[in-house]
Amino acid sequence: MFSKACEYGIKASIYIAEQSLVGRKVSLKEISETIESPTAYTSKILQQLCRNFIINSDKGPTGGFSIDVVMMEKIKLSTIVFALDGDSIYNGCGLGLKKCNEKMPCPVHDQFKLVRDELKKMLESTTIKSLALDLEKKITFLKR
């Protein structure tokens, strides 16, 4: 459903947020190892998240990636998805047809629309902070 870049971006953002809750900045290497993604690819994704003001990047010996704790309440999953994948997840056809709409629906159009609508609600209501807190409490995991 999400692109690989978006999956990595969500995982990275959650991990950075979890570490930011305890005042830690994290390195590119640590992030890519934690989320099991290629370092060069992760770097490009993190640059995009920085450009969209989702994460912060500080250079130097005390540098690293972080997310402002106050901003965590405002950053929704939908913000990350839009920054990395655009809005195609809300508009795409379930079967990948180029022209699929209410007037010319594909065989799964109505059912897929319901799934898309629920996904949109979840993405727009879930904060990065809530996901980081669940990770911190060991309720959820980024890798097994």
N, C-alpha and C positions, 0 to 999 in steps of 0.2 A: 504494500500500500504506500509506504514512504520510500523515497530513493535511499540508496545506501548512505549518501552524504547526509541526508536528513536523520537517518537512524543514528549515525555517529554523532551528529550535532546535538541531538536530544540527549544521548548518553553523556556526552562531554559536558553539556550544560548542567545536567543533574549532578554529575560528579564535582564540577567546579563549585556549584552552589553548596553542596554538602561540605566541602572543604572550607568555603568562605564563611559558613556558619560558625566555624571554630577559629576563624581568623587566619587561615592558611591560604597562601597563593600556591598554585601548582604549575609545574613545568609542562611543556609540550610532551616530553618523553613520558612523564608520569601519567598524563592523560591518555596518550595513545596506548600505553601498556595496560592501563586500567580498563579501557573500553575495547581493547583488542582490535585496534585499527592501525593501518600503516601511518607512520609518522608524517611523511610528506603530505599525504592526503588529509590527515587530521589538521596539519598546519593551515592548509587552504580553507578548510571548514571553519576553523577558529578565526581566521582573518575575516571571513564573511560575517561571523557572529559579532566580531568587534566593530566592523563597519556598520552594522545594524544596531549598535549600542546595547547588545544583549549581554556580552561579557566585556571585561576590562583586561587590557594587557599592559603590564608594567615591565620595562626593560631594566637591566642591571642586575647586580648581585642579589638584591632583595626583591627582584621582579618575579613575574609569573602571571598566571591567569586567575581572575577572581570575578565575583559578581557582588555588587553592593547589596547588603542585606535588606535595605529598605526597598530596593528595586525588585528583589525576588518576589515580593507580593504582587507586583504589577506585571511581571513577565509571565505570560501564559504560554502554554505549549503551542498555541496557534501562532504566536509571534515567531517562534523558532521555525516552525514548519513553513510559514510564509517567507521568512528570510532565506531559507535554503531551497524550497521547492515551489514557491509561489502559491497560487490558489488552485492549481490543477486538481488537487485532491478533492475539492468541493465541486468540481465541474465535470470531471472525467466520466466516461462511459464505463460501466462494469465489464463490458466485453471488448473495450478498446476501440469502438467504432468512432470515426471522425464526426459523423453527424448522428447524434442521438439526442432527442429532446421529447417534450410532451406530445408534439404533433407526429413525430416519427420515432417512437421508442423502440429500443432493442428488446429482446425477450426478457431481460432481467431488470429493465429500467426502473419500474416501480419499487421493486424490492431493494435494488441498489441505492435508490434515492433515500429510502428510509435509513439504510446503513450510513450513508454519507451525512445525513442530517444529524444522526446520533453522534457520529464521530466529530462533527463540527462543534456540537454542544460540549462534548468532553474536552476537546482541544481548547475551546474558548473559556472554559471554566476551571481548568486545572493550572495551578500556579507552579512555577519551578520550585518555589519554597516548599510547598506541600510534598512534592516528590523527593526533595532533598531531605526533608525531615523523616520521611518514611525510610529512606536509605540509611540515614544516621541511626534510626531506631532498629535497624536490621529487619524491618517488616518487608522490605523489597531488596532486590539484588541487581547489580549490573552485569555480573557474570557468574557462572556456575562452574 
